[in-house]
Amino acid sequence: MTAASDGPAWATNPPAPPPPADAPLPPRAGRLTRAHCRVTGHTGDWTYPDGRCVRIRMCQRCGEITSKREHAWSPFEYVAATRCEQERRCDRCGAAESRVQHSFGPWRYASERDSRQAATCRRCGAETRTRPGPVW
């Protein structure tokens, strides 16, 4: 017995849009059919009805409509040469996502009498330090 995979666990499940007008109607589902789908999973192919990132599937056994959102992200790119903000966009719907990604240089000691170390970002100049340690 093969279980149907519903995709990655991180996919969100937005409300299901109505099925396409030309979609065939499934047979009327009884209790046994619905129970079978709860145990083994729904069947049917996922489709993108409107070219957006919401996919829908109408189960061929019970007729339940399932939907999930999955973006087709482009790689992250820096917004500017002197900033560490990165952005990527969905190729299908244009949604944007951003993050901060520093490019720290090598660690160095903060001073001769201090055991803390510091590193400086090569792009924006931000500095990070380790926690205070023993004084030498």
C-alpha positions as CSV (number, residue, x, y, z in Angstrom):
1,M,0.0,0.0,0.0
2,T,1.5,3.3,-1.1
3,A,0.8,6.5,0.9
4,A,0.3,9.7,-1.1
5,S,2.7,12.5,-0.2
6,D,1.2,16.0,0.4
7,G,4.5,17.8,-0.1
8,P,6.8,19.6,2.4
9,A,5.6,20.2,6.0
10,W,6.4,23.9,5.8
11,A,3.9,24.6,3.0
12,T,1.0,26.7,4.2
13,N,-2.5,25.7,3.5
14,P,-4.6,28.7,2.3
15,P,-8.3,28.3,1.9
16,A,-9.2,26.2,-1.2
17,P,-10.3,28.1,-4.3
18,P,-13.2,26.8,-6.2
19,P,-12.3,24.0,-8.7
20,P,-11.9,25.0,-12.4
21,A,-15.2,25.1,-14.3
22,D,-14.1,22.3,-16.7
23,A,-13.0,20.0,-13.9
24,P,-15.0,16.7,-13.8
25,L,-17.1,16.1,-10.8
26,P,-16.0,13.2,-8.6
27,P,-18.3,10.4,-7.7
28,R,-20.4,11.0,-4.6
29,A,-18.3,10.1,-1.6
30,G,-19.6,7.8,1.1
31,R,-18.4,7.2,4.6
32,L,-16.1,4.4,3.6
33,T,-14.5,6.4,0.8
34,R,-13.8,9.4,3.2
35,A,-12.4,7.1,5.8
36,H,-10.1,5.5,3.2
37,C,-8.8,8.9,2.2
38,R,-8.2,9.8,5.8
39,V,-6.1,6.7,6.3
40,T,-4.2,6.5,3.0
41,G,-4.3,10.1,1.8
42,H,-6.0,11.8,-1.1
43,T,-5.3,11.1,-4.7
44,G,-5.2,13.4,-7.7
45,D,-2.8,15.7,-9.5
46,W,-1.8,19.2,-8.2
47,T,-2.5,22.0,-10.6
48,Y,-1.9,25.8,-10.7
49,P,-5.3,27.0,-11.9
50,D,-4.4,30.7,-12.2
51,G,-0.6,30.9,-12.6
52,R,-0.2,32.0,-9.0
53,C,1.5,30.1,-6.2
54,V,-1.6,28.4,-4.8
55,R,-1.9,24.8,-6.0
56,I,-5.1,22.8,-5.7
57,R,-6.0,19.2,-5.9
58,M,-9.4,17.6,-6.1
59,C,-9.3,14.1,-4.7
60,Q,-10.4,11.5,-7.3
61,R,-11.9,9.3,-4.7
62,C,-13.8,11.6,-2.3
63,G,-13.9,14.9,-4.1
64,E,-12.3,17.0,-1.3
65,I,-10.4,20.0,-2.5
66,T,-7.0,20.6,-0.9
67,S,-4.8,23.6,-1.5
68,K,-1.3,24.7,-0.6
69,R,1.0,27.7,-1.3
70,E,4.4,27.0,-2.7
71,H,6.6,29.8,-4.1
72,A,9.3,29.4,-6.8
73,W,12.0,31.5,-5.1
74,S,14.9,33.1,-7.0
75,P,18.3,33.1,-5.2
76,F,19.0,35.8,-2.6
77,E,20.8,38.9,-4.0
78,Y,22.2,41.9,-2.2
79,V,20.1,45.0,-2.4
80,A,23.2,47.4,-2.5
81,A,27.0,47.0,-2.6
82,T,27.5,48.5,0.8
83,R,24.6,46.9,2.6
84,C,24.0,43.4,3.9
85,E,20.3,43.2,3.2
86,Q,19.4,40.5,0.7
87,E,16.1,40.0,-1.2
88,R,14.6,37.3,-3.3
89,R,11.3,37.2,-5.3
90,C,8.9,34.5,-6.3
91,D,9.1,33.9,-10.1
92,R,5.4,33.2,-10.3
93,C,3.6,35.7,-8.1
94,G,6.3,38.4,-7.3
95,A,6.2,38.0,-3.5
96,A,9.3,39.2,-1.8
97,E,11.3,37.9,1.1
98,S,14.4,39.6,2.7
99,R,17.1,38.8,5.2
100,V,20.4,40.3,6.5
101,Q,23.5,38.3,5.7
102,H,26.8,39.7,6.9
103,S,30.2,38.8,5.5
104,F,32.5,38.9,8.5
105,G,36.2,39.0,8.2
106,P,38.7,37.1,10.4
107,W,38.4,37.2,14.1
108,R,41.0,39.4,15.9
109,Y,41.6,40.3,19.6
110,A,39.8,43.5,20.6
111,S,42.9,44.7,22.5
112,E,46.2,43.5,23.9
113,R,44.9,43.2,27.5
114,D,41.4,41.8,26.6
115,S,40.5,38.2,25.7
116,R,37.4,39.2,23.7
117,Q,37.6,38.9,20.0
118,A,35.9,41.0,17.3
119,A,35.1,40.6,13.6
120,T,34.1,43.3,11.1
121,C,31.7,42.9,8.2
122,R,33.4,43.4,4.9
123,R,30.3,44.9,3.3
124,C,28.7,47.3,5.8
125,G,31.3,47.6,8.6
126,A,29.2,46.2,11.4
127,E,31.2,44.7,14.2
128,T,30.5,41.7,16.4
129,R,32.3,40.8,19.6
130,T,32.6,37.7,21.8
131,R,31.4,37.8,25.4
132,P,33.8,39.3,28.0
133,G,36.3,36.8,29.3
134,P,39.1,36.9,31.7
135,V,41.4,39.9,31.6
136,W,45.0,39.0,31.0
